[in-house]
Amino acid sequence: MRAMILAAGEGRRMRPLTDETPKPLLQVGGVPLLERHLLGLRDAGVNDVVVNASYLGDQIASFCGDGDRWGLRIEVSR
């Protein structure tokens, strides 16, 4: 099963937190929001994830890698 995460926004309402960190990488309880979503998708049976990234997209791509650490296949679409 495949899923897509929309993670391209600037997070303007979260400023100044998002000045240097994209909103999907902000942490809640020590875990980035994006990681929480990836784990939820994995637990729901998703294997392939496309993450749409734009604002500070290099950080998102670096964080995701190929998804192996979560047992997923991740592609970052810019």
MOGI-V74176 format. One record per backbone hydrogen bond with DSSP energy under -1.0 kcal/mol. NH is the residue of the N-H (numbers start at 0). CO is the residue of the C=O. Records with the same first field share a line. If there is no record, write none. Layout:
BEGIN
NH->CO, CO
END
This chain:
BEGIN
2->47
4->49
6->51
13->10
14->11
16->13
18->15
24->21
25->22
27->30
30->27
32->25
33->23
35->31
36->32
37->33
38->34
39->35
40->36
41->37
42->38
43->39
44->41
45->40
46->0
47->0
48->72
49->2
50->74
51->4
52->76
54->7
56->53
58->55
59->55
60->56
61->57
62->58
63->59
64->60
66->63
69->66
70->67
71->66
72->46
73->65
74->48
76->50
END
